[in-house]
Amino acid sequence: MLTNPASKYRYEAPINLPNRAWVNQTIEESPIWLSTDLRDGNQALIEPMDITRKLRLFNLLIRIGFKEIEVGFPSASQTEFDFVRHLIEQQLIPDNVAIQVLTPARSQLIRRTFESLRGAKNAIVHLYNATSPVFRRTVFGLDRAGTINLATGAATLFNELAAQQPNTNWQFQYSPETFTATELDFAVDICDAVLDVWQPTPQHKAIINLPATVEVSTPNIFADQVEWMHRNLRRRDSLILCVHTHNDRGCGIAAAEMAQMAGAERVEGCLFGNGERTGNVDLVTLALNLYTQGIHPGLDFSNINEVARIATECTQLPIHPRHPYVGDLVFTAFSGSHQDAIRKGFAVQEPDKIWEVPYLPLDPADVGRTYESVVRVNSQSGKGGITFLLERDFGLALPRRLQIEFSRVVQRVMDTTGKELSSQDLWQLFEQEYLHRETALRYVSHQVYTTDDSTQMLSAKLEVNGEMIEICGKGNGPIDAFVNALGIGVQIFHYEEHSRNLGSNADAVAYVEMSTDFMTGSLYGVGINSNIVTASILAIISGVNRIIKSVDTLVQIEQLMKLKDYASKALPKI
């Protein structure tokens, strides 16, 4: 139980924003994306990336399609400085990509930052200083005017240093750090003051970034803050409004999406939500959320497994198996009702139609995932998942009552072991239950011919507990003739067959629902053979063996002896 009173924490009051517009907006296009994996993400690692891993991740970001990448904090260390220089000197930055670097509002660090960018074609320099009351009071000892002077002095130095490198296409960005805890009137004043120094135009815009440095409120309040700034910044037509949300309350995605509805045009974040504390907003989830709403994000996650593998190897951080879109289990259904719905959805989904498979908001194939793990079977599974796997991997289209019957077999195993079963495990269980050759009654061979009156005659060689017998019967077809030849009161209630594979050499699968005089109810037998008549005979033998196995020992002996006796009195051999 929490022992301290909750009143020790601040309650964020709603923003006074009459006629807020964001609540009626929808996201119609993708934002400008900025990856900060190599800066914010890197500084949050237990072991920051070396140059080899940073280059590998940088190249991945380029392949994904990021046009703006924050590559480091060059004034923070020689390693960071050297990485920026390496990218520029080795000409590793595509002409259509801008690298971004971060600097605090301190003159010597700003100079070092601009020095690192010498020779860059496109560069965004990101200036920040903390603006909230607790930072002004506790960390810097500055009032509002002093905080604004710090920011504008740094902005002036930006202009001077950029003018010394006229061959670089410069863009400036300002962040009032701790924006979410800053008074809105002061946040707009300091941003306007910085923009007055930079003098951006509609043709050459600056970036105002509103960071949820620490997420301290619900996403709707953040959206109100963003919309308030969107309405009140003086040079709105000459700036790009950006957000950088963290996930301290677990709402980073929602906050970033609502912020776009409130006027933000650019989003900063990391792949899979890496970053300080609980992480930055997850750009993969944001992008694929757009994709599932029919908006192409402009980023390529068609091979999400490769993206996850490289990001994991570079950051040495695992990805949770339930992580949206990429986790090992997100395209997996354990619940039987979910499995059944997914199987039915796949069966009717047309390639050129709107995606409407139950429980799957995204086609796994669109992100390079396969259907191999869409349905898995454990103790919570039902017939739908079992049926799906046997149909997909082994070509069996089980009749409904057989689905129910076999699911009970699987459930008994699951109740005993408590472990997940793979499709191969299910196939082995199915073989053992329906196709096992080590049984009391075993098929050897058969012959069929038709008499002059169109009656079907069938003789069959069988083994009964290792003893060879031959039976003979007649009927209106080979199945009827074989049932009559058995002579133990077999009754056929339902029969189905289908081809197991494509092509002329496909196996036939026969399913027979049957009973006998010495049992109540019915059960299924299954036979598989390249010949449909043989498959049907095998299905009947499968059912007889399962019936014999299900009754007590005395009845087993009695029925097998009856079968032998009947064989000795059979019709003349064909």
N, C-alpha and C positions, 0 to 999 in steps of 0.2 A: 504493500500500500504506500502511496505517495504521502510522506509525512509532512512536507512543507506546504504552506498554503499556496494555492495557485495564484493568489493575488500578488505574489512577488513578481509575476511576469506581466509585461505591459500588454494591454488590450488595444489593438489597432482599430480605431474608430473609422466608420465609413467616410469616404471622401465626399465633400460637398460638390457634387457634380450634377446639376440639374439636367434632365433630358440626356443622360448618358446614352451614347449612340452604339457603343460596342456590343451591347446585348442583342441588338437586332442585326448584327453583321454576320456574314459567313466568310470564310477564307476562300478566295477565288483564284489565287495564284501563289506560287511558291515564293518565299522570301529570298533575299540575298543571304547566302550562307557564309559564315566565317568559322573555320575550324580552329580551335585553340588547343588542340591535342598536344602540339609541340611546345606550348607555353604553359597555360593553366593546367592542362592535363599532366604535363611532364613534371611540373614543380610539386604536384601532389603525390608523386610516386615515392615509395620507400627507397627505391634505388633509381634515380633519374636515368633516362636513356643516354647511352653513349652515342657517338656520332653515327655509328653503323646502324643502330636501331632507329635513330631519328631520321636518317636518310631513307630507310626502308619504309617508315611510316609516312614520311613526306611524299614519296613516290606513290604510295597507296592512295593518299588523299588526292593527288593529281589524277590518278586513274579513275577514282570515283567521280570526279568532276568539280571539285572545289576550285573556285576562281580567286578566293581570298583565304589565305592561310596565315595565322599568327605563328611565326616560326621561333619566337624566343623573346627573352628579356636580356638583350645583349650587354646592358650595363651591370647585370647582376653577377656575372662571372666570366672568366676568360673562356670557359667551355662554351657558354652561350654566345659570346662574341664570335668565337672562331667558327661556330656552326653557321651563323649568318654569312660570314665572309666566305666560307666554303661554298655555300649555295650560289653566291654571286660570282666568285672567281672561277668556279668550274662550270658556270653557265648552265646550272641545273634547273633554273626557273623558266618555265614556258613564257613566251611573250604575252599570253593572255591571262597570266596569273599575277596577282599582286601579293607580295609578302607583307605581313604586318608585324610590327615589333612594339613592345610596351615599354613605357618609361614613366617614372613618377615625376612630379613637378619639382625637380632639383636640377640646377643648371649643369653641374658637372656630369650627371647621369644622362641628361638630354644630349650634351655634346658627344659623349661616348656612344650614344645610340645612333646619332646621325653619322658618326664616323664608321660605324659598322655597316651602314647602308651605302657607302660610296660605290658608285658604279651600278647600282640597282636600276632596272628599267621602270618598274612600277612598285611604289612603296607606300604603305599606310603607316603613319607614326601615331601611336595611341598614347595619349597623355591622360593621367588620372591624378586626382587627389581626393582624400576622404572629406566628406562634406557634412556628415550627420553631427548633431549636437555633442554626442559622447566623444567623438573623435576631435571635434574642435576644442572641447573643454579639457579632455583627459590626455589625449595623445599629443596635440600640437600646441595647445595653449593659445589659440587664435580665436578672435571673434569673427563675425560674418565678413566684415570688410577685409580683415587680414587673410581670410581664406580665399576671397575673391582675388586679392592682390597676388597671392601665391600662384593661382591658376593663370591669371592674365600675364604675369611676368614670364611664366613658362611658355605661354602661347606666343608671346612676342619673340622669344628666343627661337621658337620653331620657325617663324618667318625668316629670321636672319640666317639660320643655318641652312634652310632649304634653298635660299637664294644663292648660296655658295655652290650648290650642286644643281645647276639649271637643266642638266640632261636627264634628270630623274623626274618621272611623272609622280608628283607628291599628292597625297591626300591625308588630311589630318582628322584625327578622331579624339573626342574628349569624353571622359567618363567621370561624372560626379560619383566617386566610389561611395558605397553604402547609401545609394540613392533611396532605397526603400525605407530607410530610417531618417531621411532628410526632409525637412519642411519643404513643401512643394513650392512655396513662394521663393524660398532661397535657392532651390534646385534650378528653377527657371532663371533667376537672376544671374547665377554663376555661369550657366550655359550661355545665356545671351551675352554676357561680358566676354567670354572666350571667343564666341562667334564674331563679336565686334572687332576683335583683334585680327582674326583670320580673314574676315570679309569674304565668305564663300558666296558663290553665285549659283543660279539654277544650272549653269553649264559646268560648273566645277564645285561640286557640293562637298561640304564637310559632313562628318558623321558625329551625331550625338548618341552616345551609348548610355542606356539606363540600366545599370546592373542591379539585380537582386543579389548583391554581394552576400548577404545572408537573407534567406527567405523568412520573413517575419510576419506574413499575413496570408490570408486566403487569396487565391488567384484572382478573384473578382476585384479585390481592393488594389492589387497590382495593376490590373487592367484599368481601373479608374485613375490611378496615378499616371499611367502611360497616356491615357486619353487627355487628362488634364494638361500634360506637357505638350501633347500634340496640338491642342487648341491654343496654348498660350506662348509657345516659343515664337519670337518675333520673326525670325528668318526661316519660317517653315518650308518655303519653296526652295531654299538653298541648302537644305540639309537632308541627310538620310537618318531616320529615327531607328535606332537599334536597341535590342534588349539582350541581356546576358543573365539568364536566370540560373540560380542554384536550386538545390533540391532538399534543403534542410527540413521542410515540412512534407516532402514527398510529392510536391505539386509542381515541379519544374516544368513538366510537359504542358500541363493545363495553363500555367502562368504564361508560358511562351505563346501558346495558341491564342489565348485571350488577348495577349498584348498585340498580336498581329491584327486581331479584330478591332483593337483600340487605336491602330494607326502605325504600329511598328512595321518597318519594311525590311529589316535585316535581323538575323538571329545569330548569336555566337554560342558555341557549345562544343562538345566533344563526342566522338564516337562512343556509343554505349554508356554515356553519362559519366566518364571519368572526370576527376577534378577534386578540388579541396573538399574536405569533410564528406558530405553525402554526394558530392559531385556536381558538375555542370549539367545543363539540360542535355538530354540524349538526342543527338542530331539524327541518328538512324531511326529512332522511333518517330520523331517529328516528321521526317521525310516520308516514311512509309505510311504514317497516318494520312498524309495528304494523298498518297498514291491510292489508298483504299477508298478515298472520296472522289476518285476520278481526276485528280490533279497531278500531273507529272512533276515530281520535285526537282527535276534537273540534276539529280544525283543518281549514280548507277549503283544499285545494290542488287543487281541480278545474280551476283555470286556472293551471297551473304556469308557463306561458310568461309570463303577465302578472306573476306574482310575481317571476320571474327578471329580467324586463326592468326593473321598478321598482327592485328591489334593486341591480341592476347600475348603473343610472343614478344612484341616490342615493349608493352607496358608491364608484363608479368603479372597481370591482374586477370582473374578468372571471370567468365561471364556466367551469370546465374542460369540454371537450366530452364527457368520460367521467364527469362528476360524476353520482352516483346519481340516478336518476329524472328529472333536469332537463337533463342535458348533451345537446348536439345529437346525439350518436351513441349514446345509451344504448338507444334503441329501433331500432337499426340493425344489420343483419346483413350482413357481407361474405362470410363463409365459405359456400361452396356448400351444404354439408351442413346448416348452420344455416338457410339460406334455404329449403331444401326442407322441413325440419321445420316451420318457421314457417308456410309456405304450407299445408301439410297440416293444421296445427293450426287455422288460421283457417277452413279449409273445414268442419271438424266442430264448432267451438265454438258452443254454443248460448247465447243471451243470458241465460237464467235459470239456467244451470248454473255449477258451480265453474270458475273460470278455469284452463284446462289447456293453454295454448298453449306449445309447447316454446320454451325459451330466453327467454321473456318472463315474469318473475315478477309483472308488473303489466300490466293492460290499459291501454295508452297513452291510451285514451279517457277513463279515470277521472281523469286529471290534465290533460285538455284537449288532449292531443297527438293527432295524426292518424296514420293508417297510411301517409302519403305517403313517409316515410323509413324505414319498418320494414325494407325490403329495398333495398339498393343494390348495384351491380355493379362490381367491380374485378377485377384479375387473379387474386384468390383466390376468386372466385365460381364457382358451378356452375349447372347447368341449373335448379335449384330457384328461385333468385333471379330469373333471367331470365324463367322461366315465370310467376312471381308477378306481376312488373311488367307483362308483356304482357297477362296475364289481367285484372289490376286496372284498368289504364289504357286498354287497347285492345280488350278483349273477346275475346281469342284464347285458346282452350283447346287448347293444342298437344298432339297425341299424343306419347306418351313417346319414340318413336324420333326424332320431329321435334325434341323438346326437346334430345336428345343431339346431333343434327345441327347445329342452330342454335347450340348452346353452343360448338361448335368454331369456327364463324364468329366469334362474339363473342371467343373466346379469342385468335384470331389478331390481332384488332384490339387487344385488351388487351396482348398480348405486344409489339406494336409501339409503342403509345403509353404504356403503363403508367398511364393515367389512368382515373379512375372514369367509368362510363357512366350517364347518367340514363335514365329510361324512354323519353324522347323520342329519345335517342341510339339506344336499342335498336330502337325502332320504325323509325327511318330505316335502320338496318342491315337489319332484316327486310324493309322495302320494297325496298331495293336488291337483296337476295338473291333474294326470291321474287316480288315484285310489279312490278318495274321494267318500264316500257313500252318503253324503248329496247333492243329485243332482236332477235335474228335472225328469230324467228317471232312474229307479232303477230296477235291476234284482231281481226276487224272485225265480223262478224255471223254468225248462224246461223238455220236454220229446221229444225223437226222436224215430222214427221207420221207417222201409224200406218197401215200397209197393212191390207188386208182380213184377212190372216192374223196380225194383231197384231204384225207386225215393225215395229220403230222405224226410220224413215229420217231421216237428218240430212244436210243440206248446210251447209257453212260457208265463209265468205269469210275468207281469211287473207292477210297480207303476209309474203313471204319475202324478206328483205333489200330491202324496199321495193317488191317486185314483187307485184302482186295475183294470187292464185290462188283457185280454188274447188275444194273437195274434197267428196266425197259418200260416205256409207257407211251400212250397215245393221247392226242388232244387236238384242239383247233389251231394250235401253233406250238412252237418248240417249248415255250415257257409252260404252257398248260400241260404239254406232254411230260415235261420233267417233273412238275408238281405231282402229276398222277403217278409217275414212276416211283417217287419217293415213298408213297403209301403210308405216311404218318399224319395225315389230316392237315397238310399245309393249306392255308387260305391266304390268297393275295388280295390286299385291299387297295394298294396304290402302286403304280409303276411309272418311273420316269427314266429317261436316258438322254445323254447328250455327248457331244464330242468334247474331249478334254483339251485338245490342242487344235491349231489350224493346220490345214494341209491334208493330203490324201492318206498319210500314214498316222493320222491322229488316233489316239486311244479313245475307246468308248467307255463311258461310265454309266452303270445301271444302278438305280436305287429301287429297292422293293420293300414296301411296308407289308408286313405279314404277321400271321399268328398260326397256332396249331391247336389241335383238340386238347392238348394237355397244358395249356397256359391261358391265362386271362389277359386281356389287352392285346397290344401289338407292339412290334418293334421293327427296326429297319435292318436290312442287309445291303451291302454295297459290293459291287464287282467292277473291276477294271481290266479290260483286255482290248486288243486291237480288233477282235471280232465281237460284234454286238450280242450274238447269241451266247457266246462263251461268257461275256461280261454279265449277261442276265442270269445264267446258271450259277456263276460265281456269287452273284448277289443273293440268290436263294440259299445257297450253301452257307454263305456268311450269316444270313438270318437264322437258319436252322442251328448253326453252331452257337450263336448268341442265345437262342431260346434254350438249347440244351444246357448251356452254361448257367442260365438264370434259374433253373429248377433244381430240386434236391437230387442227391446222388442216386437214389433208388429209381426215380423217374428217368434220369439220364440213362441208366443201365437198361431199363425197360424199353425205352424208345429206341435205343441203338440196337437192342436185340430184335425189336419189332422190324426195324429197317433191314437187318440182316435176313430175318425170316422172310420178309416180303421179297427180298432180292432172290432168294432161292426158289420162290414160286412165281417169278416174274414171267412176263410174256416171252415167247421164244426169241432167242437172240437174233438181232437184225444182221 
